[in-house]
Amino acid sequence: MKIRVERDVLAEAVAWAARSLPARPPAPVLAGLLLKAEDGALSLSS
């Protein structure tokens, strides 16, 4: 799969989603972001 995203838009979305991540998560998997592409849209969640 290939996606195209403007750098500034992606950087802003990642910065916004990363604010909710804990500094020291109880499990390493909780330290990342999930990128989901479906129906022509890309969503980020933490």
Secondary structure as the mmCIF struct_conf table of DSSP 4:
data_model
#
loop_
_struct_conf.conf_type_id
_struct_conf.id
_struct_conf.beg_label_comp_id
_struct_conf.beg_label_asym_id
_struct_conf.beg_label_seq_id
_struct_conf.end_label_comp_id
_struct_conf.end_label_asym_id
_struct_conf.end_label_seq_id
HELX_RH_AL_P HELX_RH_AL_P1 ARG A 7 ALA A 18
TURN_TY1_P TURN_TY1_P1 ARG A 19 SER A 20
BEND BEND1 LEU A 21 LEU A 21
BEND BEND2 ALA A 23 ARG A 24
BEND BEND3 PRO A 26 ALA A 27
HELX_RH_3T_P HELX_RH_3T_P1 PRO A 28 ALA A 31
BEND BEND4 GLY A 32 GLY A 32
STRN STRN1 LEU A 34 GLU A 38
TURN_TY1_P TURN_TY1_P2 ASP A 39 GLY A 40
STRN STRN2 ALA A 41 SER A 45
#
